[in-house]
Amino acid sequence: MLDIKKKEEMRGGERITVLGNVLYDGEDIIHMKPSRRARRGIILCPERRRIFPESSALENLRIGGYLAS
């Protein structure tokens, strides 16, 4: 578990550990600065709860959208 101070120092997008490539509109974004990713519309929305842990992220979004409508 991270201590609170260390957790507060870590801001979304500043730390990314990935094997391989992450492409967004055909561009590798792994080494892109967080500010540039944000300008492209790539952001982090941390949320600690999951609607259905056995479902994929896309399935959870679809379920959430259905329930909201």
N, C-alpha and C positions, 0 to 999 in steps of 0.2 A: 504494500500500500504506500502511496506517495504521501509524504508529509505535506501539510497545508501550504507552507511557504513555497516548496518546490512546485506544487500544483498551481499556485497562483502565478509563478514565473513562466509556466508553459502556456502560451497563447495558441489558439487554433491556427494551424497552418505553418507554424514556425518549426515544427518537428514532424518530419515525415520519413518513415522507414518502409521501403518497399523493395521487393525483389522483382526485377523486370521493369516494365514501362507502364505509366499511366497516361493514356492519351485522352485529350479533350479537343474536339474538333480537329483531330489529326495531329495535334501538337503535344509533344511530351512535356508534362507539367511537373515532373519530379524535381527538377532543379530550378523551377521558376520561383521567384521571390513571392512571399505571401501577399504583398501589396499588389503585385501584378496579377496573381490568381484572383484576388478580390475584385479587381477591375474587370476581369473576365466573367465575373459572376459566380466564382467558385468559392464557397464559404463553408464554415463549419457551424452547424446548429446542434450543439450538444444536448442530448436528452437522455436521461438515465432510465427511463422506462421503455419497455417494449410491449406492444399490444399482444403479439403472438410470437414468442421466442423461436418457435419451430418454423416460422415463415421467413421468407426472404425480405430484404428491405423493400423491394418493389411491391411484394404482396402486402406488406404492412401499410405502405402508402395507399394502395388501392382500397384496402379495407377501411382505413381512416377516412379517405375521401368519400366512400360509400356511406359510412356512418354519419358524416357531417352533412350530407345532402338530404 
